[in-house]
Every structure is written in structure tokens, then in C-alpha cells.
Amino acid sequence: MAFIQADVLVQAFAEGFITDDTVARHLKARYLAPVKKGKTEKMKELAKKLGRKPKAEQEAWRQEQAKKEAALTL
């Protein structure tokens, strides 16, 4: 794929469709763009949110639910 793009770029440059300034600006913008957050980091964040809670956290939640039910009126 990169070879095809390079060939097209060389042809366009030889035929005068692209000037030196255009190529320089494109390459500068492409290589100086800020790095985006990768998929692996997003997956790690999701993994922390999903799944079972630790036993201590489950027990605390159960106690909280029991207190709420006890406070309810008929």
C-alpha cells in the first residue's frame, strides 16, 4: 500500500500537480500530529469497570441495600 502511495506521489510531483511546499506541509502535519490514545489503553479502562467486584465491595453493597430496605415504610 505504501509503495502505491509513493508511486502516485512521485507521478503527481513529476507532472507538476504537487509542489515542494504542498508535500512538505503534508508530511509535517502528518508526523507532528498529536498521538491518540490507543485501543489497548481503552480496553484496560473498560476491563477495570467490567467484571465482578471484590468481595469486600460486594459485602459493603449488600449491607447498604439491607439498610435501605430496613428504612422503607410499608
PQR file with spaces between the fields and no chain letter, atoms N, CA, C, O and H, PARSE charges and radii, in Angstrom:
ATOM       1  N    MET     1       0.828   -1.186    0.000 -0.4000 1.5000
ATOM       2  CA   MET     1       0.000    0.000    0.000 -0.0000 2.0000
ATOM       3  C    MET     1       0.873    1.250    0.000  0.5500 1.7000
ATOM       4  O    MET     1       0.609    2.193   -0.747 -0.5500 1.4000
ATOM       5  N    ALA     2       1.897    1.262    0.823 -0.4000 1.5000
ATOM       6  CA   ALA     2       2.767    2.435    0.909 -0.0000 2.0000
ATOM       7  C    ALA     2       3.526    2.651   -0.391  0.5500 1.7000
ATOM       8  O    ALA     2       3.813    3.785   -0.774 -0.5500 1.4000
ATOM       9  H    ALA     2       2.112    0.496    1.429  0.4000 1.0000
ATOM      10  N    PHE     3       3.856    1.533   -1.078 -0.4000 1.5000
ATOM      11  CA   PHE     3       4.572    1.662   -2.341 -0.0000 2.0000
ATOM      12  C    PHE     3       3.682    2.315   -3.397  0.5500 1.7000
ATOM      13  O    PHE     3       4.149    3.133   -4.190 -0.5500 1.4000
ATOM      14  H    PHE     3       3.623    0.611   -0.767  0.4000 1.0000
ATOM      15  N    ILE     4       2.411    1.954   -3.403 -0.4000 1.5000
ATOM      16  CA   ILE     4       1.470    2.538   -4.367 -0.0000 2.0000
ATOM      17  C    ILE     4       1.320    4.031   -4.097  0.5500 1.7000
ATOM      18  O    ILE     4       1.327    4.839   -5.025 -0.5500 1.4000
ATOM      19  H    ILE     4       2.032    1.290   -2.759  0.4000 1.0000
ATOM      20  N    GLN     5       1.187    4.392   -2.833 -0.4000 1.5000
ATOM      21  CA   GLN     5       1.059    5.804   -2.485 -0.0000 2.0000
ATOM      22  C    GLN     5       2.314    6.569   -2.877  0.5500 1.7000
ATOM      23  O    GLN     5       2.227    7.697   -3.364 -0.5500 1.4000
ATOM      24  H    GLN     5       1.182    3.735   -2.079  0.4000 1.0000
ATOM      25  N    ALA     6       3.462    5.976   -2.671 -0.4000 1.5000
ATOM      26  CA   ALA     6       4.715    6.636   -3.032 -0.0000 2.0000
ATOM      27  C    ALA     6       4.802    6.819   -4.545  0.5500 1.7000
ATOM      28  O    ALA     6       5.242    7.866   -5.017 -0.5500 1.4000
ATOM      29  H    ALA     6       3.533    5.060   -2.275  0.4000 1.0000
ATOM      30  N    ASP     7       4.379    5.794   -5.317 -0.4000 1.5000
ATOM      31  CA   ASP     7       4.402    5.908   -6.775 -0.0000 2.0000
ATOM      32  C    ASP     7       3.475    7.008   -7.263  0.5500 1.7000
ATOM      33  O    ASP     7       3.833    7.781   -8.151 -0.5500 1.4000
ATOM      34  H    ASP     7       4.022    4.942   -4.933  0.4000 1.0000
ATOM      35  N    VAL     8       2.293    7.077   -6.689 -0.4000 1.5000
ATOM      36  CA   VAL     8       1.340    8.126   -7.079 -0.0000 2.0000
ATOM      37  C    VAL     8       1.907    9.493   -6.729  0.5500 1.7000
ATOM      38  O    VAL     8       1.776   10.439   -7.506 -0.5500 1.4000
ATOM      39  H    VAL     8       2.001    6.449   -5.967  0.4000 1.0000
ATOM      40  N    LEU     9       2.527    9.600   -5.577 -0.4000 1.5000
ATOM      41  CA   LEU     9       3.124   10.867   -5.157 -0.0000 2.0000
ATOM      42  C    LEU     9       4.238   11.289   -6.112  0.5500 1.7000
ATOM      43  O    LEU     9       4.333   12.462   -6.472 -0.5500 1.4000
ATOM      44  H    LEU     9       2.633    8.832   -4.946  0.4000 1.0000
ATOM      45  N    VAL    10       5.083   10.337   -6.525 -0.4000 1.5000
ATOM      46  CA   VAL    10       6.181   10.650   -7.444 -0.0000 2.0000
ATOM      47  C    VAL    10       5.627   11.080   -8.798  0.5500 1.7000
ATOM      48  O    VAL    10       6.130   12.033   -9.394 -0.5500 1.4000
ATOM      49  H    VAL    10       5.005    9.383   -6.232  0.4000 1.0000
ATOM      50  N    GLN    11       4.599   10.393   -9.292 -0.4000 1.5000
ATOM      51  CA   GLN    11       3.996   10.764  -10.577 -0.0000 2.0000
ATOM      52  C    GLN    11       3.385   12.154  -10.519  0.5500 1.7000
ATOM      53  O    GLN    11       3.590   12.964  -11.424 -0.5500 1.4000
ATOM      54  H    GLN    11       4.191    9.619   -8.808  0.4000 1.0000
ATOM      55  N    ALA    12       2.627   12.438   -9.450 -0.4000 1.5000
ATOM      56  CA   ALA    12       1.990   13.742   -9.312 -0.0000 2.0000
ATOM      57  C    ALA    12       3.036   14.838   -9.208  0.5500 1.7000
ATOM      58  O    ALA    12       2.847   15.929   -9.747 -0.5500 1.4000
ATOM      59  H    ALA    12       2.460   11.780   -8.715  0.4000 1.0000
ATOM      60  N    PHE    13       4.124   14.564   -8.527 -0.4000 1.5000
ATOM      61  CA   PHE    13       5.196   15.547   -8.398 -0.0000 2.0000
ATOM      62  C    PHE    13       5.874   15.788   -9.746  0.5500 1.7000
ATOM      63  O    PHE    13       6.184   16.929  -10.090 -0.5500 1.4000
ATOM      64  H    PHE    13       4.278   13.678   -8.089  0.4000 1.0000
ATOM      65  N    ALA    14       6.108   14.694  -10.526 -0.4000 1.5000
ATOM      66  CA   ALA    14       6.768   14.810  -11.832 -0.0000 2.0000
ATOM      67  C    ALA    14       5.907   15.568  -12.830  0.5500 1.7000
ATOM      68  O    ALA    14       6.430   16.301  -13.669 -0.5500 1.4000
ATOM      69  H    ALA    14       5.856   13.767  -10.246  0.4000 1.0000
ATOM      70  N    GLU    15       4.595   15.397  -12.747 -0.4000 1.5000
ATOM      71  CA   GLU    15       3.697   16.062  -13.682 -0.0000 2.0000
ATOM      72  C    GLU    15       3.325   17.472  -13.255  0.5500 1.7000
ATOM      73  O    GLU    15       2.648   18.181  -13.999 -0.5500 1.4000
ATOM      74  H    GLU    15       4.170   14.801  -12.066  0.4000 1.0000
ATOM      75  N    GLY    16       3.754   17.891  -12.072 -0.4000 1.5000
ATOM      76  CA   GLY    16       3.547   19.262  -11.642 -0.0000 2.0000
ATOM      77  C    GLY    16       2.263   19.501  -10.873  0.5500 1.7000
ATOM      78  O    GLY    16       1.918   20.653  -10.610 -0.5500 1.4000
ATOM      79  H    GLY    16       4.304   17.315  -11.468  0.4000 1.0000
ATOM      80  N    PHE    17       1.546   18.453  -10.504 -0.4000 1.5000
ATOM      81  CA   PHE    17       0.323   18.632   -9.729 -0.0000 2.0000
ATOM      82  C    PHE    17       0.626   19.003   -8.284  0.5500 1.7000
ATOM      83  O    PHE    17      -0.172   19.674   -7.629 -0.5500 1.4000
ATOM      84  H    PHE    17       1.826   17.517  -10.718  0.4000 1.0000
ATOM      85  N    ILE    18       1.770   18.570   -7.794 -0.4000 1.5000
ATOM      86  CA   ILE    18       2.159   18.825   -6.405 -0.0000 2.0000
ATOM      87  C    ILE    18       3.465   19.591   -6.408  0.5500 1.7000
ATOM      88  O    ILE    18       4.394   19.270   -7.149 -0.5500 1.4000
ATOM      89  H    ILE    18       2.418   18.025   -8.326  0.4000 1.0000
ATOM      90  N    THR    19       3.520   20.618   -5.561 -0.4000 1.5000
ATOM      91  CA   THR    19       4.757   21.389   -5.437 -0.0000 2.0000
ATOM      92  C    THR    19       5.487   20.953   -4.171  0.5500 1.7000
ATOM      93  O    THR    19       4.948   20.202   -3.359 -0.5500 1.4000
ATOM      94  H    THR    19       2.765   20.879   -4.959  0.4000 1.0000
ATOM      95  N    ASP    20       6.703   21.426   -4.016 -0.4000 1.5000
ATOM      96  CA   ASP    20       7.504   21.087   -2.833 -0.0000 2.0000
ATOM      97  C    ASP    20       6.813   21.523   -1.546  0.5500 1.7000
ATOM      98  O    ASP    20       6.833   20.799   -0.551 -0.5500 1.4000
ATOM      99  H    ASP    20       7.141   22.036   -4.676  0.4000 1.0000
ATOM     100  N    ASP    21       6.199   22.710   -1.563 -0.4000 1.5000
ATOM     101  CA   ASP    21       5.554   23.237   -0.363 -0.0000 2.0000
ATOM     102  C    ASP    21       4.397   22.350    0.086  0.5500 1.7000
ATOM     103  O    ASP    21       4.198   22.126    1.280 -0.5500 1.4000
ATOM     104  H    ASP    21       6.183   23.299   -2.371  0.4000 1.0000
ATOM     105  N    THR    22       3.646   21.855   -0.879 -0.4000 1.5000
ATOM     106  CA   THR    22       2.491   21.020   -0.547 -0.0000 2.0000
ATOM     107  C    THR    22       2.933   19.744    0.147  0.5500 1.7000
ATOM     108  O    THR    22       2.369   19.360    1.172 -0.5500 1.4000
ATOM     109  H    THR    22       3.808   22.037   -1.849  0.4000 1.0000
ATOM     110  N    VAL    23       3.923   19.099   -0.398 -0.4000 1.5000
ATOM     111  CA   VAL    23       4.416   17.846    0.179 -0.0000 2.0000
ATOM     112  C    VAL    23       5.012   18.104    1.558  0.5500 1.7000
ATOM     113  O    VAL    23       4.778   17.332    2.488 -0.5500 1.4000
ATOM     114  H    VAL    23       4.382   19.411   -1.230  0.4000 1.0000
ATOM     115  N    ALA    24       5.761   19.155    1.694 -0.4000 1.5000
ATOM     116  CA   ALA    24       6.394   19.470    2.972 -0.0000 2.0000
ATOM     117  C    ALA    24       5.335   19.734    4.047  0.5500 1.7000
ATOM     118  O    ALA    24       5.466   19.252    5.172 -0.5500 1.4000
ATOM     119  H    ALA    24       5.951   19.782    0.938  0.4000 1.0000
ATOM     120  N    ARG    25       4.293   20.491    3.710 -0.4000 1.5000
ATOM     121  CA   ARG    25       3.241   20.786    4.685 -0.0000 2.0000
ATOM     122  C    ARG    25       2.490   19.516    5.081  0.5500 1.7000
ATOM     123  O    ARG    25       2.160   19.316    6.250 -0.5500 1.4000
ATOM     124  H    ARG    25       4.188   20.882    2.795  0.4000 1.0000
ATOM     125  N    HIS    26       2.228   18.667    4.099 -0.4000 1.5000
ATOM     126  CA   HIS    26       1.508   17.422    4.381 -0.0000 2.0000
ATOM     127  C    HIS    26       2.319   16.520    5.310  0.5500 1.7000
ATOM     128  O    HIS    26       1.796   16.001    6.296 -0.5500 1.4000
ATOM     129  H    HIS    26       2.496   18.829    3.150  0.4000 1.0000
ATOM     130  N    LEU    27       3.572   16.342    4.994 -0.4000 1.5000
ATOM     131  CA   LEU    27       4.415   15.472    5.815 -0.0000 2.0000
ATOM     132  C    LEU    27       4.600   16.037    7.216  0.5500 1.7000
ATOM     133  O    LEU    27       4.601   15.293    8.197 -0.5500 1.4000
ATOM     134  H    LEU    27       3.997   16.764    4.192  0.4000 1.0000
ATOM     135  N    LYS    28       4.757   17.352    7.307 -0.4000 1.5000
ATOM     136  CA   LYS    28       4.923   17.982    8.611 -0.0000 2.0000
ATOM     137  C    LYS    28       3.671   17.790    9.462  0.5500 1.7000
ATOM     138  O    LYS    28       3.760   17.461   10.644 -0.5500 1.4000
ATOM     139  H    LYS    28       4.757   17.956    6.510  0.4000 1.0000
ATOM     140  N    ALA    29       2.509   17.997    8.855 -0.4000 1.5000
ATOM     141  CA   ALA    29       1.255   17.836    9.590 -0.0000 2.0000
ATOM     142  C    ALA    29       1.041   16.394    9.997  0.5500 1.7000
ATOM     143  O    ALA    29       0.536   16.119   11.086 -0.5500 1.4000
ATOM     144  H    ALA    29       2.436   18.264    7.894  0.4000 1.0000
ATOM     145  N    ARG    30       1.423   15.469    9.127 -0.4000 1.5000
ATOM     146  CA   ARG    30       1.201   14.056    9.409 -0.0000 2.0000
ATOM     147  C    ARG    30       2.087   13.565   10.555  0.5500 1.7000
ATOM     148  O    ARG    30       1.621   12.829   11.424 -0.5500 1.4000
ATOM     149  H    ARG    30       1.833   15.693    8.242  0.4000 1.0000
ATOM     150  N    TYR    31       3.340   13.959   10.563 -0.4000 1.5000
ATOM     151  CA   TYR    31       4.266   13.430   11.545 -0.0000 2.0000
ATOM     152  C    TYR    31       4.303   14.220   12.845  0.5500 1.7000
ATOM     153  O    TYR    31       4.828   13.735   13.848 -0.5500 1.4000
ATOM     154  H    TYR    31       3.719   14.557    9.857  0.4000 1.0000
ATOM     155  N    LEU    32       3.754   15.429   12.841 -0.4000 1.5000
ATOM     156  CA   LEU    32       3.724   16.215   14.066 -0.0000 2.0000
ATOM     157  C    LEU    32       2.363   16.199   14.733  0.5500 1.7000
ATOM     158  O    LEU    32       2.149   16.906   15.717 -0.5500 1.4000
ATOM     159  H    LEU    32       3.328   15.823   12.027  0.4000 1.0000
ATOM     160  N    ALA    33       1.432   15.398   14.209 -0.4000 1.5000
ATOM     161  CA   ALA    33       0.100   15.304   14.797 -0.0000 2.0000
ATOM     162  C    ALA    33       0.197   14.683   16.186  0.5500 1.7000
ATOM     163  O    ALA    33       1.064   13.842   16.424 -0.5500 1.4000
ATOM     164  H    ALA    33       1.606   14.823   13.409  0.4000 1.0000
ATOM     165  N    PRO    34      -0.678   15.083   17.105 -0.5600 1.5000
ATOM     166  CA   PRO    34      -0.633   14.508   18.452  0.2800 2.0000
ATOM     167  C    PRO    34      -0.981   13.023   18.409  0.5500 1.7000
ATOM     168  O    PRO    34      -1.796   12.577   17.601 -0.5500 1.4000
ATOM     169  N    VAL    35      -0.349   12.285   19.285 -0.4000 1.5000
ATOM     170  CA   VAL    35      -0.571   10.844   19.352 -0.0000 2.0000
ATOM     171  C    VAL    35      -1.896   10.587   20.054  0.5500 1.7000
ATOM     172  O    VAL    35      -2.150   11.123   21.132 -0.5500 1.4000
ATOM     173  H    VAL    35       0.314   12.647   19.941  0.4000 1.0000
ATOM     174  N    LYS    36      -2.735    9.768   19.440 -0.4000 1.5000
ATOM     175  CA   LYS    36      -4.032    9.464   20.010 -0.0000 2.0000
ATOM     176  C    LYS    36      -3.917    8.302   20.990  0.5500 1.7000
ATOM     177  O    LYS    36      -2.980    7.506   20.934 -0.5500 1.4000
ATOM     178  H    LYS    36      -2.529    9.332   18.564  0.4000 1.0000
ATOM     179  N    LYS    37      -4.876    8.231   21.869 -0.4000 1.5000
ATOM     180  CA   LYS    37      -4.921    7.167   22.852 -0.0000 2.0000
ATOM     181  C    LYS    37      -5.190    5.846   22.138  0.5500 1.7000
ATOM     182  O    LYS    37      -6.114    5.751   21.331 -0.5500 1.4000
ATOM     183  H    LYS    37      -5.637    8.878   21.914  0.4000 1.0000
ATOM     184  N    GLY    38      -4.394    4.840   22.431 -0.4000 1.5000
ATOM     185  CA   GLY    38      -4.502    3.563   21.755 -0.0000 2.0000
ATOM     186  C    GLY    38      -5.664    2.714   22.246  0.5500 1.7000
ATOM     187  O    GLY    38      -6.237    2.969   23.305 -0.5500 1.4000
ATOM     188  H    GLY    38      -3.643    4.917   23.087  0.4000 1.0000
ATOM     189  N    LYS    39      -5.995    1.714   21.469 -0.4000 1.5000
ATOM     190  CA   LYS    39      -7.085    0.818   21.819 -0.0000 2.0000
ATOM     191  C    LYS    39      -6.764    0.020   23.075  0.5500 1.7000
ATOM     192  O    LYS    39      -7.655   -0.281   23.868 -0.5500 1.4000
ATOM     193  H    LYS    39      -5.530    1.507   20.608  0.4000 1.0000
ATOM     194  N    THR    40      -5.512   -0.317   23.254 -0.4000 1.5000
ATOM     195  CA   THR    40      -5.156   -1.136   24.416 -0.0000 2.0000
ATOM     196  C    THR    40      -5.418   -0.387   25.716  0.5500 1.7000
ATOM     197  O    THR    40      -5.851   -0.985   26.701 -0.5500 1.4000
ATOM     198  H    THR    40      -4.788   -0.072   22.609  0.4000 1.0000
ATOM     199  N    GLU    41      -5.160    0.903   25.724 -0.4000 1.5000
ATOM     200  CA   GLU    41      -5.412    1.684   26.936 -0.0000 2.0000
ATOM     201  C    GLU    41      -6.908    1.772   27.206  0.5500 1.7000
ATOM     202  O    GLU    41      -7.335    1.713   28.359 -0.5500 1.4000
ATOM     203  H    GLU    41      -4.808    1.388   24.924  0.4000 1.0000
ATOM     204  N    LYS    42      -7.705    1.914   26.153 -0.4000 1.5000
ATOM     205  CA   LYS    42      -9.154    1.968   26.325 -0.0000 2.0000
ATOM     206  C    LYS    42      -9.679    0.633   26.832  0.5500 1.7000
ATOM     207  O    LYS    42     -10.577    0.592   27.672 -0.5500 1.4000
ATOM     208  H    LYS    42      -7.358    1.962   25.216  0.4000 1.0000
ATOM     209  N    MET    43      -9.123   -0.453   26.324 -0.4000 1.5000
ATOM     210  CA   MET    43      -9.563   -1.776   26.757 -0.0000 2.0000
ATOM     211  C    MET    43      -9.210   -2.008   28.224  0.5500 1.7000
ATOM     212  O    MET    43      -9.978   -2.637   28.952 -0.5500 1.4000
ATOM     213  H    MET    43      -8.393   -0.420   25.641  0.4000 1.0000
ATOM     214  N    LYS    44      -8.062   -1.510   28.661 -0.4000 1.5000
ATOM     215  CA   LYS    44      -7.679   -1.653   30.059 -0.0000 2.0000
ATOM     216  C    LYS    44      -8.645   -0.902   30.966  0.5500 1.7000
ATOM     217  O    LYS    44      -9.002   -1.385   32.041 -0.5500 1.4000
ATOM     218  H    LYS    44      -7.438   -0.999   28.069  0.4000 1.0000
ATOM     219  N    GLU    45      -9.072    0.297   30.521 -0.4000 1.5000
ATOM     220  CA   GLU    45     -10.025    1.071   31.306 -0.0000 2.0000
ATOM     221  C    GLU    45     -11.351    0.332   31.413  0.5500 1.7000
ATOM     222  O    GLU    45     -11.953    0.283   32.486 -0.5500 1.4000
ATOM     223  H    GLU    45      -8.782    0.689   29.648  0.4000 1.0000
ATOM     224  N    LEU    46     -11.807   -0.243   30.306 -0.4000 1.5000
ATOM     225  CA   LEU    46     -13.057   -0.993   30.322 -0.0000 2.0000
ATOM     226  C    LEU    46     -12.951   -2.227   31.205  0.5500 1.7000
ATOM     227  O    LEU    46     -13.904   -2.570   31.905 -0.5500 1.4000
ATOM     228  H    LEU    46     -11.318   -0.203   29.434  0.4000 1.0000
ATOM     229  N    ALA    47     -11.820   -2.888   31.181 -0.4000 1.5000
ATOM     230  CA   ALA    47     -11.634   -4.090   31.991 -0.0000 2.0000
ATOM     231  C    ALA    47     -11.748   -3.762   33.477  0.5500 1.7000
ATOM     232  O    ALA    47     -12.221   -4.586   34.260 -0.5500 1.4000
ATOM     233  H    ALA    47     -11.047   -2.609   30.612  0.4000 1.0000
ATOM     234  N    LYS    48     -11.323   -2.582   33.863 -0.4000 1.5000
ATOM     235  CA   LYS    48     -11.431   -2.188   35.261 -0.0000 2.0000
ATOM     236  C    LYS    48     -12.889   -1.976   35.656  0.5500 1.7000
ATOM     237  O    LYS    48     -13.271   -2.240   36.796 -0.5500 1.4000
ATOM     238  H    LYS    48     -10.939   -1.913   33.227  0.4000 1.0000
ATOM     239  N    LYS    49     -13.699   -1.501   34.720 -0.4000 1.5000
ATOM     240  CA   LYS    49     -15.092   -1.198   35.014 -0.0000 2.0000
ATOM     241  C    LYS    49     -15.960   -2.462   34.995  0.5500 1.7000
ATOM     242  O    LYS    49     -16.917   -2.570   35.762 -0.5500 1.4000
ATOM     243  H    LYS    49     -13.388   -1.287   33.794  0.4000 1.0000
ATOM     244  N    LEU    50     -15.630   -3.407   34.129 -0.4000 1.5000
ATOM     245  CA   LEU    50     -16.438   -4.600   33.966 -0.0000 2.0000
ATOM     246  C    LEU    50     -15.983   -5.705   34.910  0.5500 1.7000
ATOM     247  O    LEU    50     -14.895   -5.649   35.483 -0.5500 1.4000
ATOM     248  H    LEU    50     -14.853   -3.320   33.506  0.4000 1.0000
ATOM     249  N    GLY    51     -16.837   -6.706   35.057 -0.4000 1.5000
ATOM     250  CA   GLY    51     -16.457   -7.865   35.847 -0.0000 2.0000
ATOM     251  C    GLY    51     -16.972   -7.796   37.269  0.5500 1.7000
ATOM     252  O    GLY    51     -17.637   -6.838   37.664 -0.5500 1.4000
ATOM     253  H    GLY    51     -17.720   -6.752   34.591  0.4000 1.0000
ATOM     254  N    ARG    52     -16.653   -8.824   38.024 -0.4000 1.5000
ATOM     255  CA   ARG    52     -17.089   -8.907   39.416 -0.0000 2.0000
ATOM     256  C    ARG    52     -16.362   -7.902   40.289  0.5500 1.7000
ATOM     257  O    ARG    52     -15.208   -7.543   40.057 -0.5500 1.4000
ATOM     258  H    ARG    52     -16.112   -9.601   37.703  0.4000 1.0000
ATOM     259  N    LYS    53     -17.079   -7.475   41.283 -0.4000 1.5000
ATOM     260  CA   LYS    53     -16.494   -6.579   42.273 -0.0000 2.0000
ATOM     261  C    LYS    53     -15.745   -7.420   43.315  0.5500 1.7000
ATOM     262  O    LYS    53     -16.066   -8.593   43.504 -0.5500 1.4000
ATOM     263  H    LYS    53     -18.017   -7.767   41.472  0.4000 1.0000
ATOM     264  N    PRO    54     -14.784   -6.851   43.970 -0.5600 1.5000
ATOM     265  CA   PRO    54     -14.102   -7.579   45.051  0.2800 2.0000
ATOM     266  C    PRO    54     -15.100   -7.930   46.164  0.5500 1.7000
ATOM     267  O    PRO    54     -16.123   -7.263   46.322 -0.5500 1.4000
ATOM     268  N    LYS    55     -14.795   -8.976   46.926 -0.4000 1.5000
ATOM     269  CA   LYS    55     -15.710   -9.451   47.973 -0.0000 2.0000
ATOM     270  C    LYS    55     -16.032   -8.360   48.993  0.5500 1.7000
ATOM     271  O    LYS    55     -17.177   -8.230   49.426 -0.5500 1.4000
ATOM     272  H    LYS    55     -13.965   -9.518   46.798  0.4000 1.0000
ATOM     273  N    ALA    56     -15.042   -7.595   49.368 -0.4000 1.5000
ATOM     274  CA   ALA    56     -15.273   -6.528   50.353 -0.0000 2.0000
ATOM     275  C    ALA    56     -16.253   -5.501   49.797  0.5500 1.7000
ATOM     276  O    ALA    56     -17.121   -5.013   50.520 -0.5500 1.4000
ATOM     277  H    ALA    56     -14.112   -7.701   49.017  0.4000 1.0000
ATOM     278  N    GLU    57     -16.118   -5.180   48.542 -0.4000 1.5000
ATOM     279  CA   GLU    57     -17.006   -4.203   47.926 -0.0000 2.0000
ATOM     280  C    GLU    57     -18.421   -4.775   47.791  0.5500 1.7000
ATOM     281  O    GLU    57     -19.399   -4.052   47.981 -0.5500 1.4000
ATOM     282  H    GLU    57     -15.412   -5.577   47.954  0.4000 1.0000
ATOM     283  N    GLN    58     -18.536   -6.062   47.467 -0.4000 1.5000
ATOM     284  CA   GLN    58     -19.849   -6.708   47.367 -0.0000 2.0000
ATOM     285  C    GLN    58     -20.549   -6.709   48.726  0.5500 1.7000
ATOM     286  O    GLN    58     -21.743   -6.423   48.819 -0.5500 1.4000
ATOM     287  H    GLN    58     -17.741   -6.649   47.313  0.4000 1.0000
ATOM     288  N    GLU    59     -19.810   -7.027   49.755 -0.4000 1.5000
ATOM     289  CA   GLU    59     -20.386   -7.077   51.099 -0.0000 2.0000
ATOM     290  C    GLU    59     -20.853   -5.690   51.541  0.5500 1.7000
ATOM     291  O    GLU    59     -21.915   -5.559   52.150 -0.5500 1.4000
ATOM     292  H    GLU    59     -18.840   -7.259   49.679  0.4000 1.0000
ATOM     293  N    ALA    60     -20.075   -4.669   51.243 -0.4000 1.5000
ATOM     294  CA   ALA    60     -20.463   -3.300   51.583 -0.0000 2.0000
ATOM     295  C    ALA    60     -21.743   -2.922   50.839  0.5500 1.7000
ATOM     296  O    ALA    60     -22.613   -2.264   51.410 -0.5500 1.4000
ATOM     297  H    ALA    60     -19.213   -4.776   50.748  0.4000 1.0000
ATOM     298  N    TRP    61     -21.868   -3.319   49.603 -0.4000 1.5000
ATOM     299  CA   TRP    61     -23.062   -3.018   48.813 -0.0000 2.0000
ATOM     300  C    TRP    61     -24.278   -3.737   49.399  0.5500 1.7000
ATOM     301  O    TRP    61     -25.359   -3.156   49.501 -0.5500 1.4000
ATOM     302  H    TRP    61     -21.162   -3.853   49.139  0.4000 1.0000
ATOM     303  N    ARG    62     -24.098   -5.010   49.786 -0.4000 1.5000
ATOM     304  CA   ARG    62     -25.198   -5.775   50.378 -0.0000 2.0000
ATOM     305  C    ARG    62     -25.678   -5.129   51.682  0.5500 1.7000
ATOM     306  O    ARG    62     -26.881   -5.036   51.925 -0.5500 1.4000
ATOM     307  H    ARG    62     -23.220   -5.482   49.703  0.4000 1.0000
ATOM     308  N    GLN    63     -24.745   -4.688   52.508 -0.4000 1.5000
ATOM     309  CA   GLN    63     -25.116   -4.035   53.764 -0.0000 2.0000
ATOM     310  C    GLN    63     -25.870   -2.733   53.493  0.5500 1.7000
ATOM     311  O    GLN    63     -26.844   -2.418   54.176 -0.5500 1.4000
ATOM     312  H    GLN    63     -23.767   -4.763   52.310  0.4000 1.0000
ATOM     313  N    GLU    64     -25.417   -1.992   52.506 -0.4000 1.5000
ATOM     314  CA   GLU    64     -26.083   -0.743   52.147 -0.0000 2.0000
ATOM     315  C    GLU    64     -27.512   -1.022   51.667  0.5500 1.7000
ATOM     316  O    GLU    64     -28.446   -0.310   52.037 -0.5500 1.4000
ATOM     317  H    GLU    64     -24.625   -2.248   51.952  0.4000 1.0000
ATOM     318  N    GLN    65     -27.675   -2.060   50.843 -0.4000 1.5000
ATOM     319  CA   GLN    65     -29.004   -2.424   50.367 -0.0000 2.0000
ATOM     320  C    GLN    65     -29.912   -2.857   51.521  0.5500 1.7000
ATOM     321  O    GLN    65     -31.096   -2.522   51.543 -0.5500 1.4000
ATOM     322  H    GLN    65     -26.917   -2.638   50.542  0.4000 1.0000
ATOM     323  N    ALA    66     -29.358   -3.595   52.469 -0.4000 1.5000
ATOM     324  CA   ALA    66     -30.133   -4.038   53.622 -0.0000 2.0000
ATOM     325  C    ALA    66     -30.598   -2.842   54.441  0.5500 1.7000
ATOM     326  O    ALA    66     -31.739   -2.827   54.904 -0.5500 1.4000
ATOM     327  H    ALA    66     -28.396   -3.867   52.452  0.4000 1.0000
ATOM     328  N    LYS    67     -29.743   -1.840   54.632 -0.4000 1.5000
ATOM     329  CA   LYS    67     -30.119   -0.624   55.365 -0.0000 2.0000
ATOM     330  C    LYS    67     -31.226    0.118   54.638  0.5500 1.7000
ATOM     331  O    LYS    67     -32.152    0.620   55.275 -0.5500 1.4000
ATOM     332  H    LYS    67     -28.817   -1.852   54.256  0.4000 1.0000
ATOM     333  N    LYS    68     -31.148    0.195   53.319 -0.4000 1.5000
ATOM     334  CA   LYS    68     -32.188    0.869   52.538 -0.0000 2.0000
ATOM     335  C    LYS    68     -33.532    0.149   52.680  0.5500 1.7000
ATOM     336  O    LYS    68     -34.569    0.794   52.835 -0.5500 1.4000
ATOM     337  H    LYS    68     -30.396   -0.213   52.801  0.4000 1.0000
ATOM     338  N    GLU    69     -33.513   -1.170   52.627 -0.4000 1.5000
ATOM     339  CA   GLU    69     -34.752   -1.938   52.744 -0.0000 2.0000
ATOM     340  C    GLU    69     -35.344   -1.796   54.141  0.5500 1.7000
ATOM     341  O    GLU    69     -36.564   -1.729   54.296 -0.5500 1.4000
ATOM     342  H    GLU    69     -32.671   -1.694   52.501  0.4000 1.0000
ATOM     343  N    ALA    70     -34.491   -1.750   55.149 -0.4000 1.5000
ATOM     344  CA   ALA    70     -34.968   -1.602   56.520 -0.0000 2.0000
ATOM     345  C    ALA    70     -35.601   -0.221   56.743  0.5500 1.7000
ATOM     346  O    ALA    70     -36.511   -0.072   57.558 -0.5500 1.4000
ATOM     347  H    ALA    70     -33.501   -1.804   55.023  0.4000 1.0000
ATOM     348  N    ALA    71     -35.116    0.765   56.024 -0.4000 1.5000
ATOM     349  CA   ALA    71     -35.617    2.134   56.202 -0.0000 2.0000
ATOM     350  C    ALA    71     -36.927    2.360   55.444  0.5500 1.7000
ATOM     351  O    ALA    71     -37.609    3.354   55.693 -0.5500 1.4000
ATOM     352  H    ALA    71     -34.376    0.644   55.362  0.4000 1.0000
ATOM     353  N    LEU    72     -37.287    1.478   54.541 -0.4000 1.5000
ATOM     354  CA   LEU    72     -38.512    1.658   53.769 -0.0000 2.0000
ATOM     355  C    LEU    72     -39.740    1.427   54.654  0.5500 1.7000
ATOM     356  O    LEU    72     -39.737    0.598   55.564 -0.5500 1.4000
ATOM     357  H    LEU    72     -36.733    0.671   54.339  0.4000 1.0000
ATOM     358  N    THR    73     -40.777    2.189   54.351 -0.4000 1.5000
ATOM     359  CA   THR    73     -42.036    2.019   55.095 -0.0000 2.0000
ATOM     360  C    THR    73     -43.012    1.214   54.240  0.5500 1.7000
ATOM     361  O    THR    73     -42.909    1.188   53.014 -0.5500 1.4000
ATOM     362  H    THR    73     -40.780    2.862   53.612  0.4000 1.0000
ATOM     363  N    LEU    74     -43.949    0.565   54.902 -0.4000 1.5000
ATOM     364  CA   LEU    74     -44.958   -0.180   54.169 -0.0000 2.0000
ATOM     365  C    LEU    74     -46.012    0.772   53.771  0.5500 1.7000
ATOM     366  O    LEU    74     -46.988    0.380   53.132 -0.5500 1.4000
ATOM     367  H    LEU    74     -44.032    0.587   55.898  0.4000 1.0000
